[in-house]
Amino acid sequence: MSDRPIISIHGLRKTYRAGEVEVHALRGVDLDVQAGEFVSIVGPSGSGKSTLFNIVGGLTPPTAGSIHLAGHDLLGLTDVQRTELRKTTVGFVFQKYNLLPTLTARDNIMIARHIADKNGPLDPKFEEILQLLGLGKRMDHKPRALSGGEQQRVAIARAIVNHPAILLADEPTGNLDTENSVAVLGLLRDLNQRLGQTILMITHNPEAAAYGHRIVRMRDGRIEAED
């Protein structure tokens, strides 16, 4: 791991307005994540973890504070620059697989290449990743022919096909049964351990959180503890 954080957050605040009421989703969050770490953010609904996820992913701006991703000052970028940073530096995995039903698993993965303007051949190492994910023989199947666990594996493959520096996972096992949850979490851990993939995972499940190197516990918009 590098000594320089790949994610560096200081004094992060996010306030929403609901009519005349202010909702303080984040209340001064400080967090550093080193390259190669697998960090789990855990907390109950309303703790601010999903808001933190969206800000780290450049999907929504904070009200105050600073955030740097892979050496880039996220708040100093234009909308176009943030979009480019997301395409090249961040991979996303969500609770809902968000696969296009008319495309095969392979095409669902390759669409991420097209969005990032990477139309050349796949890195040979990616074929090894597909084998690691257990997708070698399922690449020509459409989502309806895949189990929930297989669909999430396709979503993971799509998220890492462009070799992002950071993988953000938001409740990646929320739609899966216990067996598939364990399999997907084990795959994330393998990607981290074998490939050094930096992972920031949001979850409400303590058992899922335990797969990370470090557990950051949030409550009421603040980090209350780290394990």
N, C-alpha and C positions, 0 to 999 in steps of 0.2 A: 504493500500500500504506500501511496505517496504521502508526504507530510502536508501537502497543500490540499485543503478540502476541495472536493469536486462540486459539492453543494455547500454554500456558506450563507446563512440566514441570520440577520441581526435586527432585533427590535421590530419584528414583523407584526403589523396590526391590520385588521380588516373589519370595517364597520359597514353594515348595510342599513338602509332606511326602509322601514315598513310604515308608510304614512308618516305620522308624527313620532314614531318610535325608532330609536337607534338600537340595532342589534350588533353587539360586539362579538364577532365570530372568532377573531384572534386578538389577544391582548398582550402583545410584546413577546414574540417567540424568538428564541435564539437556538440555532441548531447548525452544527457542522457535520457533514458526511464525507468521509475519506473515500478516494477512489478504491474500488474493490470491496467496499463494505456492503453488507446486507443488513439494512436497518428497517425494523418494523415499527410503525406508528400505530399505537393501539389506544382505544378510548371509546366511551359510549357515544350514542347518537347525540349530536349537538356539542361535542367536545372541541370541534374545530379541525379535526383531522382531514376531512374532505376539502375544506376551504384551503388548508395548507397544501394539499395535493394539487389543487387547481392553480394555486399561485406558483408553486415550484414548476409545474408544467407550462407556465406561461399562458394559461387559459383565462386567467382573470388577474387584474392588477391589485396589489395591496393598497391600503389606505396610507400606510406609513411603514418605514423600515427599509432595509436593503436586502437584496438577494443576488448572489453570483452563482452561475452555472458554468462549470468547466472554464472558469476564468472570464466569463462574460457578465457584465453588469446588466442583468435582465431589465431593470427599470430604465436604463439608459438607451435601450434599443427602440427603434421604430417598430410599428406593427409588422411591417414586411420583414425586418430583421428578426423579430421574435418568431415569426412563422418559419423562417429559414432555419433558425436554431432548433426549433422543435423537429423539423424534418431531418436534421443531420445529427443531432446530439441526444435527443430524448425519444425513447420508445414507450408506448402506453399499452397497458393491459387493464381491461375493465371487468367488472362483474358480469356484464352482458357481453357476449363474445363479439357482437357487432360485425359478423361475417355477412358478406353479400350472398343471398341464397341461390342466385343463379350461377355463381362462379364455383369452380372446384377449389379444393384446399390450396392447390398450387397457385391458382390465379388470385385467390384471396391474399396469399403471401406476396405475390409479385406486384400487386397493385401498390403496395408500399414502396416498391422500387420505382415504379413509374411516377408516383407523387414526388419522390425525392430526385427525379430526373436521373436515376441510375438504371439505364436500360441495357447495360452490358451483361455478360454472363455472371452467374453467381460465383462467389468465392467457393472453391472446392471444399473448404472447411465447413461451409454451411450445410453441405450434404451430410457431414458427420453430425452436425447439430440436429438435422432432421431425424437421423437415426437415434440420437440421444432422446429426442422428444417422442420417439415411437411413431413417426409419421411416414416412414419410408414407403409403406405399401398403401397408404391412405391418401396420397396426394391428388389422385384423380377423382376422388369422391366429393360430392357436394355436401354442404352442411347437414342437410336432412338425413344423409346416410351415415353421419358421424354421431357418436355419443357426445354427451355434454363435456366429458373430460377430453375427448379428442378435439372438439371444437375449441376448447380453451387452449389446447396445445398449438393449434393452428394460429390462434390469436397471439400466443407467445412468440411463435416463429415469425409472424408478421411484424411484431414489435421489435425483433432483434435482427431482421434480415439486413438492415442497413448499418449494423454494428454501432448502435448508439452508445455513447459514453455512459448514459444513465437509463435504467429501466424503471419506470414508475408503474406500480401495480395497485389498483384500487379494488379491494375486496375480491381478489382473483378467484377465490373458492366459494364465493357467496351463493352461486347457483349449483354447486356440486354436492354430491353425497360424500360420505366420509371416505370411502375408498378412493374416489377420484380426487378429492381434496388432498389426501396424503400424497397421491401420485404427482399432482401438479406442484405442490409445495416442494416435494423432493426434486422435481425437475428444476425449479427455480434455484434451489440450493446447489444443484449440480452445475448450473450455468454460472453461478457465483464462484464456486470452488474450482471448477475446471477451466473456466474462461476468464475469471476475474471480473465478471460483469457486476457493476455497481447496481444495487437494487434498493429502492425505497418503496416499501409495501405498506399500504393502509389496510387495517383490519380491525374488527371488533372482537375477533376470536383469539383468546390468549394462546391456544394450542397452535394456531397458525403463526402467531407472532414469535413463538419460540424457535422457529426455523431461522430467524435472523441472528446476526452476530450481536445485535444490540436492540433492546426494546425501549422505545420512547413512549411514555404514558402521558396522554393529554386529558385535560378536563377543563371545561369552562373557558376554552380559548387559550389555555396556558399549558406548558409542559410542567407536569407536577413531579415527575420522577424519570430516571433512566436506569435500566438494568444492564 
